[in-house]
């Protein structure tokens, strides 16, 4: 289980091999992950039992930091703290 402090952070670094590194808000990261999940023909086996894509996104944010879209193509995200 991930550290609860991580879930309290508001920004993520998103690494996509098809694009540049980005720093996104938590809401933008959720939208980005939703788009990544929708690129898949079927949800990953460990997420398939969840009822909706939004639940899958939340599970990914809470328990993972990478999603393989196809062999050799993996996207990653990491919670970061941006000091004011």
Legacy VTK file of the C-alpha trace (Angstrom):
# vtk DataFile Version 3.0
C-alpha trace
ASCII
DATASET POLYDATA
POINTS 84 float
0.000 0.000 0.000
1.281 3.424 -0.847
1.983 6.106 1.706
-1.234 8.108 2.460
0.817 11.324 2.207
1.284 10.681 -1.508
-2.478 10.702 -2.090
-2.640 14.125 -0.421
-0.363 15.656 -3.065
-1.874 17.785 -5.792
0.567 17.308 -8.670
2.073 14.473 -10.683
4.955 14.156 -13.093
3.661 12.276 -16.128
6.068 10.388 -18.381
4.725 9.395 -21.768
7.140 7.956 -24.352
5.041 9.626 -27.078
5.459 13.087 -25.557
7.441 15.278 -23.224
7.518 15.054 -19.447
4.634 17.040 -17.935
3.671 18.253 -14.487
-0.105 17.967 -14.095
-2.594 18.693 -11.347
-4.276 15.705 -9.719
-7.449 16.327 -11.756
-5.499 16.599 -15.025
-3.593 13.421 -14.157
-6.886 11.581 -13.617
-8.095 12.767 -17.035
-4.784 11.752 -18.618
-4.964 8.285 -17.030
-8.548 7.896 -18.206
-7.398 8.619 -21.757
-4.590 6.067 -21.407
-7.012 3.396 -20.144
-9.368 4.081 -23.030
-6.540 3.395 -25.485
-6.469 -0.217 -24.301
-8.661 -2.844 -25.995
-9.531 -4.184 -22.516
-8.599 -3.113 -18.992
-5.643 -4.864 -17.364
-6.584 -8.070 -15.591
-6.148 -6.587 -12.109
-8.526 -3.719 -12.973
-11.122 -5.645 -14.980
-13.339 -6.406 -11.977
-13.861 -2.711 -11.214
-17.162 -1.336 -12.471
-16.026 1.877 -14.160
-13.029 3.541 -15.733
-13.111 6.164 -12.974
-12.688 3.418 -10.355
-9.813 2.006 -12.411
-8.146 5.428 -12.524
-8.444 5.794 -8.750
-7.002 2.312 -8.201
-4.064 3.121 -10.458
-3.371 6.407 -8.669
-3.543 4.702 -5.272
-1.559 1.566 -6.037
0.619 1.957 -9.128
2.876 4.306 -11.046
2.977 2.657 -14.485
0.612 1.276 -17.105
1.730 -0.830 -20.044
-0.257 0.207 -23.098
1.396 -2.342 -25.370
4.596 -4.385 -25.209
7.452 -1.915 -24.931
5.194 1.130 -24.422
4.639 2.065 -20.796
3.395 5.354 -19.360
4.351 6.403 -15.834
3.255 8.951 -13.245
4.728 10.004 -9.923
3.257 12.192 -7.196
5.324 15.307 -6.523
5.171 18.177 -4.112
5.396 21.663 -5.553
6.348 24.192 -2.946
4.603 27.589 -3.159
LINES 1 85
84 0 1 2 3 4 5 6 7 8 9 10 11 12 13 14 15 16 17 18 19 20 21 22 23 24 25 26 27 28 29 30 31 32 33 34 35 36 37 38 39 40 41 42 43 44 45 46 47 48 49 50 51 52 53 54 55 56 57 58 59 60 61 62 63 64 65 66 67 68 69 70 71 72 73 74 75 76 77 78 79 80 81 82 83
